[in-house]
């Protein structure tokens, strides 16, 4: 999944800043900056202004990245769950 653009090549929707992404994930802005520094999270580098690096995030790309990283437990058959509980009790 890439960044959606209109017919003129402009990004659809609005790009989000570090503060928005930190709030979305429930982590500090420092954590987001660390993830960017480590190339851990997808971001867009808009360059440098006034000695500060300007980075933004595409919400659809962030959601896809989060979905790719999510893990779901294997469904267990009810009898397997009971057997597991019985073993834990013993």
C-alpha positions in Angstrom: 0.0 0.0 0.0 1.5 3.3 -1.0 0.5 6.9 -0.6 -2.6 7.8 -2.5 -2.3 10.7 -4.9 -4.8 12.7 -7.0 -4.6 13.1 -10.8 -2.0 15.9 -10.3 0.3 13.7 -8.1 -0.6 15.5 -4.9 -1.1 13.5 -1.8 -4.7 12.8 -0.9 -5.7 13.8 2.6 -3.4 15.4 5.0 0.0 14.3 6.2 0.3 14.0 10.0 3.1 15.3 12.3 5.0 13.6 15.1 2.6 14.8 17.7 -0.4 13.2 15.9 1.4 9.9 15.5 2.5 9.8 19.1 -1.0 10.5 20.3 -2.4 7.8 17.8 0.0 5.2 19.3 -0.2 6.4 22.8 3.6 7.0 23.1 5.8 10.0 23.6 7.0 12.2 20.7 10.6 11.1 21.7 9.6 7.5 21.0 8.4 8.5 17.5 11.6 10.4 16.9 13.6 7.4 18.0 11.6 5.1 15.7 12.3 7.5 12.8 16.0 7.6 13.7 16.1 3.8 13.7 14.1 3.6 10.4 11.5 1.6 12.4 8.4 3.4 11.2 7.5 4.7 7.7 7.8 8.5 7.3 8.2 11.2 4.8 11.3 13.4 5.0 10.4 16.9 3.8 13.8 18.3 4.3 15.4 20.7 6.8 14.1 24.1 7.8 15.8 26.3 10.4 18.1 23.4 11.4 15.2 21.1 12.1 14.4 18.0 10.1 10.7 18.1 8.9 9.0 14.7 8.9 5.4 13.8 8.2 3.4 10.6 8.1 0.7 9.4 5.8 -2.1 8.0 7.9 -3.0 5.2 5.5 0.7 4.0 5.4 0.9 4.1 9.2 -2.3 2.1 9.5 -1.0 -0.5 7.0 2.3 -0.7 8.9 0.5 -1.2 12.2 -1.7 -3.9 10.6 1.3 -5.7 9.2 2.9 -5.8 12.6 -0.2 -7.1 14.4 -0.3 -10.7 15.6 -3.4 -12.7 16.3 -3.3 -15.8 18.6 -4.1 -19.1 17.1 -7.7 -20.1 17.7 -7.9 -23.2 20.0 -10.5 -25.8 20.0 -12.6 -25.7 23.2 -11.4 -29.2 24.3 -7.8 -28.1 23.8 -8.4 -25.1 26.1 -10.0 -27.3 28.7 -7.0 -29.7 28.6 -4.6 -26.8 28.9 -6.5 -25.5 31.9 -6.5 -28.9 33.5 -2.7 -29.1 33.1 -2.3 -25.8 34.7 -4.4 -26.8 37.7 -2.5 -30.0 38.3 
